[in-house]
């Protein structure tokens, strides 16, 4: 059987390549269409692997798709200059082939994607309609659906939603006939969003029912394939459905699920819109402080270059802040919204800003009048004059000091942001470079292994070891890359990272893994804490899995009054006293805790299992 397989494999590859070569303008390499639909464009490692395979086929369409993958990766990373260079390469390469007409649609669509991020709506409009026309010429329903989506996006951003519905219904007919399961997941989720937007302007209940049907269909398909990006967006649509139905608690549950899956997306991501929805859900529940908190988080998490999207976010924020009683924030957001609206649409400012500004200033004036009345009652005119003169002098000095403090504060913020950007860029570049290298090592080792004869078993074994070492090297450097990122300094990121690690290692075992979080706010940890915490509790969880023979492992996070406690507890066989000295990992864990001025205790009992407890004070950590 082995000899037959060895002979059959080259023959299969020959006929596969030969058949593909018959149509150089169509890329059918290893079910490429299925791979490209399910792949996450943010995952640079997976993108690099597929791009490398496509490039090596020497088939024009596949080499074009390889460049297109590189272009989309740079877009998701917001590296617009690099994306523009690759976009030019796509056009140049297309012009050199016999497939220029077939590639035209992709060129137009990629230009739409680029001008969307650069906020050039005039150019976006031009190429969106060119893409739609080309799709109609090619009589390709999948391409027509994608082009229609871009046209709908354009009208939405230009505040011309009344033009959208005919296009949406046209796309819907094509989607209902669609055969591709993976692509339908994305398209039904898109329909759910568009129907929800239509409902907000018409209040037609039948539209809301359609939102639920489309979103649920998309979610079920995404769950089967573990498409975290689509899962996050489907749950966001279900949240919108519950929100409009007045089911605020269900809406909050759905948006938390959306955030959970969004955090599991590899590579760059923008969680801003999800936190925006979460803030509205808390407002509906009467939790004004939480609503303001998550709205602030929405702005902090916004990493998009979409100026129009940011403009609408500020409009939403002004409404929410006003309802939550924060008129200062409402006024500020509305000022930003009107300024951005003028810059995009060149229209006059609306009267609402004047009403909001008047309301805000009236409250300030009333507070000042109350203070003045108290002063007039308890003091004479002469004393008041003296006080006023003294107050003016003091106010001038205070303003000067405040101005200096403000400049110092702004300088500090700028330096911190520059440092954060440098850290993120180093982490991203290191991940991208490492991913490309390891992908190449893994692919080449697999190719060599396939070409090596059966007799060279030792060579195959060594090649296999190279492949395994490359994968282990990538997994081993994830902790280092995580600690480089600026957001790794936040407690929420550390808890998510450790929780995901625990779920991954216990997923294929019979051990039940439980996470218990009691954290009231997402604090920023002192320097070096996140790195040491990850190493300590990855070691603790691994020890529990390998040595404890337990049934349950519980990882708890508690933060209260500046004190952080993290506990890893199992119900296993425990550690004997004479084993403590031989287990270097335990001493290393304590040493890591000592390095950041914290304590780590390890209690073990043959009947109750092992408990690893970390305790540290954040304020003391910041002063070290």
N, C-alpha and C positions, 0 to 999 in steps of 0.2 A: 504493500500500500504506500509506503514511504517513497519508493522509486517512482511509482505512478504519479504521486503528488508532485515530485520534483520535476518530472517531465511536463506535467500538465500546467504547472504554474507559469513557466516561460511562454508556453503556447497561448495561455489565457491572456497574459499581458500583451503579447504580440497582436492578437486579434482585437483586444480592447483598444490599443493605441491606434491600430490600423483603421478601426471603425470610426474612432473619434476624428482621425485625420481627414476623413471624408468631408467633414464640415468644420473647417478651421474657425468659423465664426460662432460656433456653439460650444460652450464648455460643459461637458458631461463627466468630467474627471471625478471618479469615485463619489458619485451622488453629490456633486458639488452644491446643487440647489438646496438639498436638504441640510447640508452642513452650514451653508451661509445663512439660512433662515434661523437656525437654532443657536448659532454662535453669538456670543456677547461681544460686540465691537469694542467694549472697554477692556476686555481681557487681552492684554498685549501678547501674552505667551501663546494663547490659542490662535490669535490672529496671525502671529508670526509663523507658526507651524503651518497653517493652511496656506498662507501667502507663499511660503517657500516651496510647498508641494506644487502649487499651481504654476509657479514660475518655471519649475524644472520640467513641466510637460512639453514646453516649447510650442504649445498650441496658442495661436493668437488670442482667442477669446479668454483662455485661462490666464495668460500673461497679463491681459487687460484687467481681469478680475483681481489679480494679485496686486496691481497698482491701486485699484479701487479700494481694496481692503486697507492698504497703507494710508490712503487718503481719509477714509472714515475713522481710522484709529486716531489720526492727528486731530480730526474735528472733535472727537469725544474728549481728547486731552486739551482742547482749546489752544492747540499749537497752530494758529491760523497761517503763519508765514510758511511753515513747512507744508501745510495742507495746500496752500496756493501753488507751491512749486510742484507738488505731485499732480495737482489738477492740470497744470501746463504739460507735464509729462504725458498724462492721459491723452490729451488732444494731439500732441506730437506723435505718440505711438499709433493712435487711431488713424492718422493721416497717412502713415507708412504702410498700412495693411489694406487688404481687399474688403475689409469688414467695416469700413468707415460709416456706411449708412446704418448698419445694425448697431454700431456703437454710439450713434448720435444721441439716442434717447438717454443713455447712461451719462453722457457728457452733460446734457442739459440738466438732468436731475441732480447731478453732483454740483453743478453751478448754483442751482437753487439752494442746496444744503449750505454751500459756502456763503452765499449772499444773505441767507437767513441769519447766520451767526455774525456777519459783519453789518447787519441792519441796513442793507442797501435794498430797500423795497422796490425801487424802480427796476433794478436789474433782476431782482427775484421775480417780479411780475412778468418780465420779458421771457425768461427762460422757463417759468412754470407753464405758460401757454404753449411755448415751443415744444416742451416735453409732452404735453397732452396731445398736440397735433401729431407728433411723431409716433406716439403710442397708437393712435387711431390709424395711421398709415400702416403700421406693422400688424394691426389687428391682434394685438396682444392684451388680453383683459387684465393680467397682473400689472403690466406697465401702466395701463390706463387708470387702474385704481390708485397706484402710487402718485401719478400725475395729478389726479383729482384731489388727493389729500393735500398736495402743495397749494393748489388753487384755493381750497377751502381755508387753509392756514393763512394765506395772503389776505383774503377778504375779512377774516376774523381780526387780524392785526390792524387792518385799515378801517375797523369799525363799520363794515358794510355786510353785516350778518344776513341781511335780507336777500343777498345774492347767493347765499350758500346752499339753501335747501334743495334746489333743483340738482345741484352737483352731488349732494350727499345721497339723494334718492337714486341718482344715476349710478353712483358707486355701489350702493346697496344691492341693486339688481345683479351687478357683476359678482359681488361677494357671495350672494345666495347660490350662484351657479358654480362657485369656486370648488375645485377638487383638492387642492393642496391643503392638508391638515394644519401644517405648521404656520403657513402664511395666514390661514383663516383665523388663527388665535389672535394675531396682531390686528387683523381687519375688524373682527367683532368687537375687540376692545375699543378701537377707534370709533366705531359706530355708537358704542355706549356713551363715549364722551360727547359726540356731536348731538345725540338725542338729548342728553342732559342739558347742553347749552340751549337747545331749542325749547326745552321745557321751561327754562328760566325766563324766557320772553313771552311764552304763550300760556303756561299753566295747564296745558292739556295733559290729563292724567294718563292717557294711553301712551304718550311719549315716555313717561316715567316707568311704566310697565316694561316698555321695550328696553330701557336702560338696564333694568334688572336682568332680563333674559339674555341680552348681548354680553353683559359683564360676567354673568355666571358661566355662560358657554366658554368665554375666553379663559376664565379662571380655571375651569375644570381641565381644559386642554393644557394650559401652562403647568398645572400641578403634575400631570403625567410626565412631562418632559423636563421638569425642574427649571423652567425658564423664569428666573427670579425677576428679571426686568418686567416681563409681562404680568407676572403675579402681582408685583407692586402696583402696577397701573390698573389691573383689574379690580383689586381690592379698593383702590382709590375711587373707581367708578361705583362700586357697591356702597362705599361711604357716602358718595353724593346722593345715591338713591335713598339711603336711610335718612340722611339729613333733610331732604325735601319731604320725606314722609313724616317728619317730626319725631323720628326714633333716634334721639341724640345718643343714647347709650350704645345702640347697635352701630351707629355711625362711628363712635369713638373706638369701638372694638375693631371695626373694619380698617380704620386708618392706622391703628397700631399694628395690624397685620401687614398693611402696605409698607410701613416704615421698617418692620422686621425683615421682610423680603428684600427691600431696597438696600438695606445695609449689607446683605449677603451678595450683592452684585459686585463682581470683581472690577477693579479699575476705578476711574473717575466717575462720579455720579453727583446729581443735584437733588437733594432732599427738600429743597425749599418749599415746593408746592405742597408736599405732604404735611409739613409742619404748619403751613398756612391753613389747610383743612382741619387739622387737629385743633388749632386755636379757635376756629369757628364752632367746633363741636363743644369745646369747654364753655364758650360763651352761651350756647344754647342751654347748657346745664346750669347756668348761673354762676359758673366758676370764673369770675372776671380776672382774678390775678393769674390763674393758669392760662387763660386766653391771651393775656398780654405777654406772659412769659414765652409761650410757644410762637406768638407772632414775632417777638424779638429773635427767637431761634430761627424762624423762617428766613429773616433777613441775613442772619449770621451764616446760614448754610447755603445761601445763593451764590453759586459759582458760574452762573450762566452769563453769556454776552448778549442775551436777548433783551435789548433796551425796552422794546414794547412790552414784553412779559414783565419786566421789573416795574414799568410804569403802572400796569394794571395791578401788580402786587401792592404798590403804594396806595392805589385807590381803595383796594380792599382793606388795607391796614388802617386808613383814615376812618373808614366806617366802623371797623371793629374797635379801634381805640376809643372812638367817641362813645360807642355803646357801653364800653367797659369803664367809662368815666375818666379816661386819660386824654383830656383835651389838648394838652401840650404835645403829646405824641401824634394825635390826630391832625393837629394843625401843621406840624412839621411834615408828615407824610403827604398831606394834600398839597402843600407847597411844592414838594418834589414832583408829585404826579403832574401838576399843571405845567411845571417847567419842562418836564420830559415830553409832555403832550405837545407843547408848542414847538419843541425841537424836531419832533417827528412829523406832525401834521400841519404845522404853521397856522394854527387857529388861535382865535382870541381866548383869553382865560375866561372860565365860566364864573358865574356869580356866587357859586357855592363857597368858594374860598373866602370871599368877603364875609359871608355869614359865619363861617367857622372861625375866621380871625376875630370878628366882632364878639362872638360868644366867648372866645378864649380871653380876649383883652378885658371884657366886662368883668369876668371873675377876678382877674388880677386887680382891677381898679376897685372893686368892692372890698377886697382884702386890705388894700392900702387905706381906704376911707375909714375902715374900722380902727386901724392903728392910729390914724390922725385924730379921730374923735377922743380916744383914750388920752392922747397927749394933751389936747386942748382942755380936757376936764381937770387934769391933775397938775397943770402948769400955767403960769402967767404968760402974757404975750411976750415980755422981755426974755424970760427963760426959754420960751419956744424959739425966739429969734437966735439966741445964743446957741441953743441945741442944733438948730438948723444949720447955722454957719459951721459949727464944729462937725456936724454930720456930713456936710458937703466936703469939708477938708478930708475927713476920714474916708468918705466914699471914694474920693479921688485916689487916695493911697491904696484903698482896698481894690479898686479897679486895676491899678497898676500891678499890685501883687497878683490879683487874679489873672491878669493878662500874662504875666510872667509864668505863673503856674500852668496856665493853659498851653503856652508855647512849649514848656518843658514836658507836659503831659502828651501833647501832640507829637513831639519829637520821640518820646519813649514809645508811643503807639506805632509810629512809623518804623522805628528800629525793630520792634517786635514783629511787625508785619514782614519787614524785609528778611529777618531771620527765619520766620515761618515759611516764606516763599522759597528761600534757599533750601531749607530742609525738605520741603515738599518736592522741589525740583530735583534735588540730589536723589531722594528716594525713588521718584518716578524714573529718572534716567538710569539709575542703578538697576531697577526692576526691568525696564525695557531692554537694556543692554544684556543683562543676565538672561532674561527670557529668550532673546534672540539666540544667544550663544548656546544655551542649554537645549533649546528646540533643535538647533542644527546638530548638536552632538547626538541627541536622542534619535533624530531622523537618520543621520549617517550611520549610526551603529546598527539601526534596524535594517537599513539597506545592505550594509556589509554582511550582517548576519544572514540575510536572505540569499546573498550571492555565494556565501561560503559553503563548500560541500559538506556532507554529513560526516565525512571522515575527520574533518578538522573540529572535533568536538571541544577540544581544549580552547581553540581560538574562539569558538562560539561562546564558550563559558566566559571567557575574558571580555568579549564584546558585551555580553549580557551584564557583566559586572560594571562595565563602563556606563551602560544605560541606567542601571540602578543607582550608581554613584551620582550621575548627573541629576536624577530625580531627587535623591536624598539631599544633594547640595542645594537644590532649589527650595525644598521644604525647610531645610535648616536655616536658610537666610531670610525666611519670611519674618521671623521675630526681629531680626536686625533692621529689615526694611520698615516694619511697623514702628519701631522705636524712633526711626528717622523722621517719620511724618509728624507734622506739627499737631494734628488732631489726636495723636497718641497720648498727649499729655492730659487728656480729659478722662475722668473716671468712667463715663459712659462707654467710651471707646474701648477701654481696658476690659470692662465687664463683658462687652459684646465679643471681644476677641477671645477671651478665656472661655466664655459660654460656647462659642462656635467650635473651639478646639475640643472641649469636652464632648459636645454632641458628635463630632467627627470620630473621636477615638472609641467612644462607647456605642456608636451606632450599630456596629457589626458584632457586638457582644450581647450577652444576656443580662448585663448589668444595667440597672435603671439609673439614669443620670438626671438629677434635679437641680435647678437653679433657683435661688431665692434672693431677690433684690429688694433691699429696703433703703433706697437712696432718694432723698427729697429733691436734690438738684444736681446738675451735671457740673461738678467742680473741676477746676484745673489743678492737677497734681503737681507737687514740687518736682524740680529737675531730677532726672534719672529714676524716679519712682516707677514709671510705667514699665521700663525695661526690666527692672529687678522683679516686679510683681509678676510679669509674664513668665520669666524663667522659674521663679519659685513655684507657682501653682501649675505650670505645665509639668514640672517634675513631680509635684504632689499627685496630680491626676494620673500621670503615667505609672507611678508607683502603685496607686490604688488598683489600676487596671491589671498590672502584671503580677503583683505580689500579694494582694490582700485577700483574694478568693471571696470577695464580697458580693452582695446582691444589690446594694444601693450605694450610690455615691452622691452626696449633697454638697453643692458649692454655694456658699452664702456671702452676700455683700451687705454690709451695714455701715451707714455714715450718719453720725449725729454729733453735733456740737464740736465740729472740726476733728473728730476722731474717726478713723477708718478701721473697720474690722473685716477681714476676709477669712472665712473658715472652710476648709475642705475636710469632710467627715465621711468615713465609710464604716460599714458594719461587718468588716472582715475578720481575719484571724489575728490581726495585730502584729506588732513587732516585738520579738524577744529582747530582753535587756542586753544580752551579749551580742545581738545583731546590730545595735545602734552604732557601735564603733566601726563595724565593717562596711556600713552603708555610707559611702562618701557623699552621695547625693544629699543626705539629710544635713550633714555639716556644711555643705556648700549652700544649701537653702538658708540656713541660719546666718552664714557669712554674708549673703546678699542682703538680708534684712538689716544686719548691723551696718552695712555700707551706707545705708540711707537713714541711719539713726532710728531704726524701728526694732520691734521685737518679734521673734517667731518662736512659738512653743509647739512641741510635738508630744502629744499624749497618746499612749497606746495601751490597750487592754485586750487580753485574749478573748474576752467575751463581748466587749463593746466595740472593737475595731480601733481604728487610728483617727486622731483628730489633729489637723495642722491649723494653727491659729496665728494669723498675722495681725498686729496692732500697731498703729502709728498715728501721730498727730500732725495734721497738714500744716498748721501754723508753725510748729517747731521745724518741720521739714523745710518750709520756705525761708526760715532764718538761718539755716545751715549754710 
